[in-house]
Amino acid sequence: MDFIAVVSPHAGQEKKYEVKKRRVLNGKTVPHYAAVEPKGKGLMVASEKPFAFTHVDGLPVQLPDPEPMEVEKTDPIYFWQQTAEDVTVFVRMPEGVTKEEVQFSLTADQIMLGVQGFPPLLEGQLFAPADPEASAWIIKEDKSLELTLQKCEEGPMWSELVMGDKRGEYVMSDEQAALIHERLTFLTSEDMNGNPDKDKPPCNSQELEDCDGFPEDGSSLTHFDGESLKPSQVVNLGSHQYLFTVDVNPSEMPCLCLRHDVDALLWQPRPQQPGNMWEHIATFNALGYVQASKRDKKFATCPPNFSYTSLCECLRRAFIYRQPSPVETVLFNRKQGRQVGQVAKQQVASLDSDKPILGFRATNERLYILTSSNLFILKISFLMGSADGGKVMDIIAAACAHLSKGTEWNGKVKVATS
């Protein structure tokens, strides 16, 4: 994919343009969305695999070598485990240490354990109060020190021994492991669904329809800075399926529509707002589910005022779905018995052509459908209804313009069925 800057070097003369800079991006997949922000200051790309700049004016981009990640692995200084009543700590002592060289002090919430001539092995505030009178330590035969702390409050478990000290390792006791296993037993079963609710049977993924599936690979939306050619922001789109791109405002970047559950959400890029670079501007109810059920879908789009969305198949048919509008009469839902205040209608236009559809474009008042020989114009009429502002949409006509070589449009109007 090429990112090209074009300039007109000679002002006042006949306008001639030349390429000022040519930058090449490479990726392992075809991008779903690619657009240059106003004034060419950056670029946005949505794809399943990451893209990166590889060449500038024919020269390879020198990328810095990634710094190796150094992870310092150190053995724990101490190990500890606990019960509901006490905490037991095992400390590794320097070789040859005697009990006379051990330095130990304990209050209700502070502890210090060390050896003369060495930094403290354990020091700081305890996670919870301990009883100094009931606590004790001994040096075992393997020259390790075993410390027992009696909890002042029995029952609650400690999440750490000393606040903020990461030099130790927690070892779960057999008693605690058995208790956790007992508490989690109800979450496991030898059967796929040991006790199903008859009214709510378990979900079986094999019974899902094709339109319920989501892409296995997650995708991302990346903003590249035009000067450094590095990603400035990356948004993980997860399994939100890309649906279509539409130009809402010529002075702004194209919008992209993504599936969110069963709905479709339209997002407007705002590169001038680094803190809120993508703004949600419209929602099309149930469009995500509807478009997934159209096996022969080729194009999808919407007008700048978001009053409807439209899908078309490879041949003949175009589907128009308008936004919910208030109803003029009293209408009730048969199953739920509640009154319905808004209704969303849909129409189907059948084109008088057997040629494949090559282009699809929507405006607020018309829908343009291009084939290899005809341009169909579906006029979308919004007639104001009652005083509450209800709108009625209807496909009233289709103008067919013959585009084949040597043929002029005869001005005939063909009515589209819907």
C-alpha positions in Angstrom: 0.0 0.0 0.0 1.4 3.4 -1.1 1.1 6.7 0.9 1.9 9.4 -1.7 2.3 13.2 -1.2 1.5 15.2 -4.4 2.4 18.9 -4.9 2.1 21.6 -7.5 5.7 23.1 -7.7 5.0 25.9 -10.2 2.5 28.5 -8.9 0.7 30.7 -11.4 1.4 28.4 -14.4 -0.6 25.6 -15.8 -1.3 23.2 -13.0 1.0 20.3 -13.0 1.5 18.0 -10.2 4.4 15.7 -9.2 5.1 13.2 -6.5 6.9 14.7 -3.6 7.2 11.7 -1.3 6.3 8.0 -1.7 6.0 5.8 1.4 5.2 2.1 1.2 3.3 0.1 3.9 3.4 -3.6 3.9 1.1 -6.1 5.8 0.1 -9.7 5.5 -3.6 -9.1 4.8 -5.7 -6.8 2.7 -6.7 -3.8 4.9 -10.4 -3.3 5.6 -10.0 0.5 5.9 -7.3 2.9 4.9 -7.7 6.7 4.8 -5.4 9.8 4.9 -6.3 12.4 7.5 -6.9 16.0 6.4 -3.7 17.8 5.2 -1.9 14.5 5.0 -0.6 14.6 8.6 -1.3 10.9 9.2 -2.9 7.7 8.1 -5.4 5.2 9.6 -5.5 1.5 8.7 -7.8 -1.2 10.0 -6.7 -4.7 9.3 -6.5 -8.2 10.7 -2.7 -8.2 10.6 -0.5 -5.2 11.5 1.0 -2.9 8.9 4.3 -1.1 9.0 6.2 1.3 6.7 9.0 -0.4 4.9 10.2 2.1 2.2 10.4 5.9 1.8 11.2 7.2 -1.7 12.5 3.7 -2.7 14.9 3.4 0.3 14.2 0.9 3.1 13.1 2.3 6.5 15.7 1.8 9.1 13.9 0.4 12.1 15.7 0.3 15.4 16.4 -3.1 16.8 14.0 -4.0 19.6 15.6 -3.9 23.0 15.9 -7.3 24.6 13.6 -7.8 27.5 15.7 -8.6 30.5 14.0 -10.4 33.3 16.1 -10.9 36.4 15.3 -14.2 37.9 16.1 -14.5 41.6 15.3 -17.2 44.0 12.8 -16.3 46.8 14.4 -15.3 50.1 11.5 -16.9 52.0 8.5 -19.1 51.6 5.3 -18.8 53.5 1.9 -20.5 54.0 -1.0 -20.0 56.2 -4.1 -21.4 57.8 -7.1 -19.7 59.3 -5.2 -19.3 62.6 -1.6 -18.7 61.9 1.1 -17.9 59.3 4.3 -20.0 58.9 7.4 -18.5 57.3 10.5 -20.4 56.1 13.6 -18.1 55.7 16.8 -19.2 53.9 19.7 -18.2 56.2 23.3 -17.5 55.2 25.6 -20.5 55.8 27.1 -20.9 59.3 24.6 -18.6 61.0 23.9 -19.3 64.7 20.8 -18.3 66.7 22.8 -15.7 68.6 23.4 -13.8 65.3 19.7 -13.7 64.4 18.1 -10.3 64.9 14.3 -10.4 65.3 11.7 -8.0 66.5 7.9 -8.2 66.2 5.1 -5.9 67.1 1.4 -6.2 66.3 1.8 -4.8 62.8 5.6 -4.6 62.2 8.3 -7.2 61.7 12.1 -7.3 61.3 14.1 -10.4 60.7 17.8 -10.4 59.8 21.3 -11.5 60.5 24.2 -9.5 62.0 26.3 -8.0 59.3 23.6 -8.5 56.5 20.7 -6.4 55.3 17.3 -7.4 56.8 15.8 -10.5 55.2 12.3 -9.5 56.2 11.2 -6.1 57.2 8.0 -3.9 57.0 4.4 -3.8 57.8 2.4 -7.0 58.2 -0.6 -7.5 56.0 -2.7 -7.9 59.2 -2.0 -7.8 63.0 -0.2 -10.7 64.6 0.1 -11.6 68.3 3.8 -11.1 69.4 3.4 -13.1 72.6 2.1 -16.2 70.7 4.6 -16.0 67.8 8.0 -17.7 67.8 10.9 -18.8 65.6 13.4 -21.7 65.6 16.4 -22.7 63.5 15.9 -26.1 61.9 18.4 -28.9 61.2 18.7 -27.8 57.5 19.9 -24.3 58.9 16.7 -22.6 57.7 14.7 -20.4 60.1 11.0 -21.3 60.7 8.8 -18.4 62.0 5.3 -18.9 63.2 3.0 -15.8 63.4 -0.2 -16.1 65.3 -3.0 -14.1 63.7 -4.9 -11.7 65.9 -8.1 -12.3 63.9 -8.8 -15.9 62.9 -10.4 -16.7 59.6 -9.4 -14.0 57.1 -6.6 -15.1 54.7 -3.7 -12.8 54.0 -2.9 -11.9 50.4 0.7 -11.1 51.2 3.0 -11.4 54.2 4.7 -8.0 54.3 3.1 -5.1 52.5 4.8 -4.5 49.1 7.5 -7.2 49.7 7.8 -9.3 46.5 10.9 -11.3 47.6 9.0 -14.2 49.0 6.8 -17.0 47.5 3.5 -18.1 48.8 3.0 -21.9 49.1 -0.6 -23.1 49.5 -1.1 -25.6 52.3 -2.9 -28.9 51.8 -5.7 -27.7 54.1 -6.2 -24.5 52.0 -6.1 -26.3 48.7 -8.8 -28.8 49.9 -11.0 -25.9 51.1 -10.8 -24.1 47.7 -11.5 -27.3 45.9 -14.6 -27.8 48.0 -15.9 -24.3 47.4 -15.5 -24.7 43.6 -17.0 -28.2 43.3 -20.4 -26.8 42.3 -18.8 -25.3 39.2 -17.7 -28.7 37.8 -19.5 -31.7 36.7 -18.8 -34.9 34.8 -21.8 -34.2 32.5 -21.9 -31.5 29.9 -24.8 -30.0 31.8 -25.5 -31.9 35.0 -28.7 -30.0 36.0 -30.1 -28.0 33.1 -32.9 -25.6 33.5 -35.8 -26.8 31.4 -36.9 -23.3 30.6 -33.3 -22.2 29.7 -31.5 -25.1 28.0 -27.7 -24.9 27.8 -26.1 -23.1 24.9 -24.8 -25.5 22.2 -22.3 -23.8 19.8 -23.1 -26.4 17.1 -26.7 -25.0 16.9 -25.6 -21.5 16.1 -26.3 -20.2 12.7 -23.6 -19.0 10.3 -24.5 -15.4 10.8 -23.9 -15.8 14.6 -20.2 -16.5 14.0 -17.5 -13.9 14.5 -14.0 -13.7 12.9 -11.5 -16.0 14.6 -8.7 -13.5 14.2 -9.0 -10.2 16.0 -8.3 -7.0 14.0 -6.9 -3.6 15.0 -7.3 0.1 14.0 -3.9 1.9 13.8 -3.1 5.6 13.4 0.3 6.3 11.9 2.0 9.6 12.3 2.9 11.2 8.9 6.3 12.4 10.1 7.8 9.6 12.2 5.8 6.9 10.3 5.3 5.1 13.6 1.9 4.1 15.1 0.7 6.8 17.5 -2.4 4.9 18.6 -3.6 1.3 18.2 -7.1 0.1 19.1 -7.9 -3.6 19.3 -11.2 -4.2 17.5 -11.3 -7.8 18.8 -14.1 -9.7 17.0 -16.0 -6.6 16.0 -16.5 -7.4 12.3 -15.9 -4.6 9.8 -19.0 -3.9 7.7 -18.5 -0.9 5.4 -16.9 2.5 4.9 -18.9 5.7 4.1 -18.1 9.4 3.5 -20.3 11.5 5.7 -18.4 14.8 5.6 -16.0 15.6 2.7 -13.8 17.6 5.0 -13.3 14.7 7.4 -12.0 11.2 7.1 -14.4 8.4 6.0 -16.4 6.7 8.7 -16.2 3.0 9.3 -19.0 0.8 10.5 -18.4 -2.2 12.8 -20.6 -4.9 14.1 -21.3 -4.8 17.9 -23.3 -7.9 18.9 -26.4 -7.8 16.6 -26.2 -4.0 15.9 -23.9 -1.9 13.7 -22.1 1.1 15.1 -20.7 3.9 12.9 -17.4 5.5 14.0 -16.0 8.9 12.9 -12.2 9.2 13.1 -11.1 12.5 14.9 -7.3 12.6 14.4 -7.2 16.2 15.8 -8.5 14.8 19.2 -5.7 12.4 20.4 -7.7 11.7 23.6 -10.9 10.8 21.7 -9.7 9.8 18.2 -12.7 7.7 17.3 -16.2 9.0 18.0 -19.4 7.0 17.8 -21.9 8.9 15.7 -24.7 6.5 14.7 -26.3 3.1 15.5 -28.1 0.8 13.1 -30.2 -1.6 15.2 -29.9 -5.3 14.2 -27.9 -4.5 11.1 -25.0 -6.6 12.2 -27.2 -9.7 12.4 -29.2 -8.9 9.2 -26.1 -8.3 7.0 -24.5 -11.6 8.3 -27.6 -13.5 7.1 -27.3 -12.1 3.5 -25.1 -14.8 1.9 -24.9 -13.0 -1.4 -24.2 -9.5 0.0 -21.8 -7.5 -2.0 -22.0 -3.8 -0.8 -23.4 -2.0 2.2 -23.7 1.8 2.8 -25.7 4.5 4.5 -26.4 8.2 3.7 -24.8 11.2 5.5 -27.9 11.7 7.7 -28.0 8.0 8.8 -31.7 7.9 8.1 -31.4 4.4 6.5 -28.9 1.7 5.6 -28.8 -0.3 2.4 -27.4 -3.7 1.4 -27.2 -5.1 -2.1 -26.5 -8.5 -3.5 -24.3 -9.4 -6.4 -27.3 -9.4 -8.8 -30.6 -7.5 -8.9 -31.7 -7.0 -5.3 -31.1 -4.1 -3.0 -32.4 -4.0 0.6 -33.2 -0.7 2.4 -33.6 -0.6 6.2 -34.7 2.7 7.7 -34.3 3.9 11.2 -37.2 3.5 13.7 -39.9 6.2 13.4 -42.9 7.0 15.5 -46.2 5.3 14.5 -49.3 7.4 13.9 -51.8 4.8 15.3 -52.0 2.8 18.4 -50.0 -0.4 18.0 -49.5 -3.3 20.4 -47.0 -6.2 20.5 -49.0 -9.4 20.3 -46.7 -11.5 22.5 -45.8 -9.0 25.1 -49.0 -6.9 25.1 -47.1 -3.6 25.4 -47.7 -0.6 23.2 -45.2 0.0 20.4 -44.1 3.6 19.9 -41.7 3.2 17.0 -41.5 0.9 13.9 -38.6 0.3 11.6 -39.6 -0.6 8.0 -37.6 -2.2 5.2 -38.1 -2.3 1.4 -36.6 -4.5 -1.3 -35.9 -3.1 -4.8 -35.6 -5.5 -7.7 -33.6 -4.2 -10.6 -34.5 -4.8 -14.2 -31.0 -6.1 -15.0 -29.1 -9.4 -15.0 -25.7 -7.7 -14.9 -23.5 -7.9 -11.8 -23.6 -4.8 -9.5 -20.3 -2.9 -9.6 -21.0 0.2 -7.5 -23.2 1.2 -4.6 -23.6 4.8 -3.2 -26.2 6.4 -1.0 -27.2 10.0 -0.4 -29.9 11.4 1.8 -32.5 11.3 -1.1 -31.1 8.8 -3.6 -29.5 5.4 -3.9 -27.2 4.9 -6.8 -26.5 1.3 -8.1 -24.1 0.8 -11.0 -23.9 -2.2 -13.3 -21.7 -2.7 -16.4 -24.4 -1.2 -18.6 -26.8 0.7 -16.4 -26.9 3.3 -13.6 -30.0 2.8 -11.4 -31.1 5.7 -9.3 -33.6 4.9 -6.5 -35.2 8.0 -5.2 -35.8 7.8 -1.5 -38.7 10.1 -0.6 -39.2 11.3 3.0 -42.8 12.6 3.3 -43.6 14.4 6.6 -46.5 12.8 8.3 -48.3 14.0 11.4 -47.3 16.9 13.6 -45.1 14.6 15.6 -42.6 14.5 12.8 -43.2 10.9 11.7 -41.5 10.0 8.4 -42.6 7.6 5.7 -40.0 6.3 3.3 -40.8 4.8 0.0 -39.0 3.9 -3.2 -40.9 5.7 -5.8 -38.9 5.3 -9.0 -35.7 4.1 -10.7 -34.1 6.0 -13.5 -32.1 3.7 -15.8 -29.3 5.4 -17.7 -27.6 3.2 -20.4 -23.9 3.6 -20.1 -22.8 1.3 -22.9 -20.6 2.8 -25.6 -22.5 4.7 -28.3 -25.8 4.6 -26.4 -27.5 7.7 -25.0 -29.9 7.8 -22.1 -33.4 7.9 -23.5 -34.9 9.5 -20.4 -37.3 6.6 -19.7 -38.2 6.0 -16.0 -38.7 2.4 -14.8 -40.6 1.9 -11.6 -38.8 -0.4 -9.1 -40.7 -3.0 -7.3 -40.3 -2.9 -3.5 
